[in-house]
Amino acid sequence: MGKKESAELTTRVQMARLWKIVAIVQNEKKVTARKLAEHFEVSMRTIRRDLDFLRDQMGIEINWDADEHTYLLDPDFTHIPPLELGEDDFLLLSYLQQCISQHSETDIGRMMSASFKKIFGLLTGTKRWEEFAQYIHFRFDECLSASSRREDKIFRILYRAIRDRKVVSFDYKPMRQPTKSYTVEASLVLMHKGRWYCYGRVAGRKHIHLFAFARIENLKASALSYHYKEEDHDPRRLLRHSFGVAISSDPVENVVLEFDPKVAQRVKENHWHPDQELADLPNGGLRLTLPLNTTLEISPWILTWGPYAKVVSPPELAAKIADTLKRMLANYDASHSVSKAT
């Protein structure tokens, strides 16, 4: 090894030791120089030189307690010295914090908030993130599921099972069916619009299934391992032909929608699907084409556009929307008749 390489290695070792010293002092509150020297297998002189460097050159307030012969951090010191962060960096941090704050009333949200404050402190030297986020606001239209307060336990069990490739078992209550018991090779956890979901391959079945946390009961991880399949853990591949979280093994077909000129610009301003296609119509309207294998979630979305959206294809979806509108109208006709009679 040449002198240059040896010097670089020595510098890296020294820097690693410096950061570990800070971590030890932070975690143990008080520590002796001898204990540090024994831990790193260096001399007391080296440790004292490191401590002087941390205090004098890097601004880390490590103080000497003459009575107890220990080193400790100043009570007002939170983390390592601040890095130079620009406006773009604080914009990102503000976005992340506000994303997390939407879930502050849930177990997972509280866990993420505590982690965010720690990471923010490591990057900036302070936990006072509010000072950097008071001029910008991100609004997230999400509602929390009824199971939010117990999702932390479900999340942790599923995460560890996926990481360790272990099979899980649980009871599940579908929308309009009795509760069933499942044995699942869980492969992915996903959060969408404030709700948590798990994807996994049910034992003895070919296709991946979707499970909502809110309907999972009696979740347990087993000691049984499963064979890792990379495609099962790829969200882009899993959700490529989905409009939200619902997935299907049905063939992909194009959903073609036409929008009135009054809303065409608003449709253009949003990206609805990774493989969407947009085409201007002669009347100023817009045609949107989406390759989907399930229309479960796009049907209610189409209805939100009211009379300004029309389904061109597939015909089955157009008939479904028309039938929904007829039943909605019947509800209002019935309500109108009742109010008129009274």
Secondary structure in CASP SS format (residue, H / E / C, confidence):
PFRMAT SS
TARGET T0000
AUTHOR 0000-0000-0000
METHOD secondary structure of the structure
MODEL  1
M C 1.00
G C 1.00
K H 1.00
K H 1.00
E H 1.00
S H 1.00
A H 1.00
E H 1.00
L H 1.00
T H 1.00
T H 1.00
R H 1.00
V H 1.00
Q H 1.00
M H 1.00
A H 1.00
R H 1.00
L H 1.00
W H 1.00
K H 1.00
I H 1.00
V H 1.00
A H 1.00
I H 1.00
V H 1.00
Q H 1.00
N H 1.00
E H 1.00
K C 1.00
K E 1.00
V E 1.00
T C 1.00
A H 1.00
R H 1.00
K H 1.00
L H 1.00
A H 1.00
E H 1.00
H H 1.00
F H 1.00
E C 1.00
V C 1.00
S C 1.00
M H 1.00
R H 1.00
T H 1.00
I H 1.00
R H 1.00
R H 1.00
D H 1.00
L H 1.00
D H 1.00
F H 1.00
L H 1.00
R H 1.00
D H 1.00
Q C 1.00
M C 1.00
G C 1.00
I C 1.00
E C 1.00
I E 1.00
N E 1.00
W E 1.00
D E 1.00
A C 1.00
D C 1.00
E C 1.00
H C 1.00
T E 1.00
Y E 1.00
L E 1.00
L E 1.00
D C 1.00
P C 1.00
D C 1.00
F C 1.00
T C 1.00
H C 1.00
I C 1.00
P C 1.00
P C 1.00
L C 1.00
E C 1.00
L C 1.00
G C 1.00
E H 1.00
D H 1.00
D H 1.00
F H 1.00
L H 1.00
L H 1.00
L H 1.00
S H 1.00
Y H 1.00
L H 1.00
Q H 1.00
Q H 1.00
C H 1.00
I H 1.00
S H 1.00
Q C 1.00
H C 1.00
S C 1.00
E C 1.00
T C 1.00
D H 1.00
I H 1.00
G H 1.00
R H 1.00
M H 1.00
M H 1.00
S H 1.00
A H 1.00
S H 1.00
F H 1.00
K H 1.00
K H 1.00
I H 1.00
F H 1.00
G H 1.00
L H 1.00
L H 1.00
T H 1.00
G C 1.00
T C 1.00
K C 1.00
R C 1.00
W H 1.00
E H 1.00
E H 1.00
F H 1.00
A C 1.00
Q C 1.00
Y C 1.00
I C 1.00
H C 1.00
F C 1.00
R C 1.00
F C 1.00
D C 1.00
E C 1.00
C C 1.00
L C 1.00
S C 1.00
A C 1.00
S C 1.00
S H 1.00
R H 1.00
R H 1.00
E H 1.00
D H 1.00
K H 1.00
I H 1.00
F H 1.00
R H 1.00
I H 1.00
L H 1.00
Y H 1.00
R H 1.00
A H 1.00
I H 1.00
R H 1.00
D H 1.00
R C 1.00
K E 1.00
V E 1.00
V E 1.00
S E 1.00
F E 1.00
D E 1.00
Y E 1.00
K C 1.00
P C 1.00
M C 1.00
R C 1.00
Q C 1.00
P C 1.00
T C 1.00
K E 1.00
S E 1.00
Y E 1.00
T E 1.00
V E 1.00
E E 1.00
A E 1.00
S E 1.00
L E 1.00
V E 1.00
L E 1.00
M E 1.00
H E 1.00
K C 1.00
G C 1.00
R E 1.00
W E 1.00
Y E 1.00
C E 1.00
Y E 1.00
G E 1.00
R E 1.00
V E 1.00
A C 1.00
G C 1.00
R C 1.00
K C 1.00
H C 1.00
I E 1.00
H E 1.00
L E 1.00
F E 1.00
A E 1.00
F H 1.00
A H 1.00
R H 1.00
I E 1.00
E E 1.00
N E 1.00
L E 1.00
K E 1.00
A E 1.00
S E 1.00
A E 1.00
L E 1.00
S E 1.00
Y C 1.00
H C 1.00
Y C 1.00
K C 1.00
E H 1.00
E H 1.00
D H 1.00
H H 1.00
D C 1.00
P H 1.00
R H 1.00
R H 1.00
L H 1.00
L C 1.00
R C 1.00
H C 1.00
S C 1.00
F C 1.00
G C 1.00
V C 1.00
A C 1.00
I C 1.00
S C 1.00
S C 1.00
D C 1.00
P C 1.00
V C 1.00
E E 1.00
N E 1.00
V E 1.00
V E 1.00
L E 1.00
E E 1.00
F E 1.00
D C 1.00
P H 1.00
K H 1.00
V H 1.00
A H 1.00
Q H 1.00
R H 1.00
V H 1.00
K H 1.00
E C 1.00
N C 1.00
H C 1.00
W C 1.00
H C 1.00
P C 1.00
D C 1.00
Q C 1.00
E E 1.00
L E 1.00
A E 1.00
D E 1.00
L C 1.00
P C 1.00
N C 1.00
G C 1.00
G C 1.00
L E 1.00
R E 1.00
L E 1.00
T E 1.00
L E 1.00
P E 1.00
L E 1.00
N C 1.00
T C 1.00
T C 1.00
L C 1.00
E C 1.00
I H 1.00
S H 1.00
P H 1.00
W H 1.00
I H 1.00
L H 1.00
T C 1.00
W C 1.00
G H 1.00
P H 1.00
Y H 1.00
A E 1.00
K E 1.00
V E 1.00
V E 1.00
S E 1.00
P C 1.00
P H 1.00
E H 1.00
L H 1.00
A H 1.00
A H 1.00
K H 1.00
I H 1.00
A H 1.00
D H 1.00
T H 1.00
L H 1.00
K H 1.00
R H 1.00
M H 1.00
L H 1.00
A H 1.00
N H 1.00
Y H 1.00
D H 1.00
A H 1.00
S H 1.00
H H 1.00
S H 1.00
V H 1.00
S H 1.00
K H 1.00
A H 1.00
T C 1.00
END
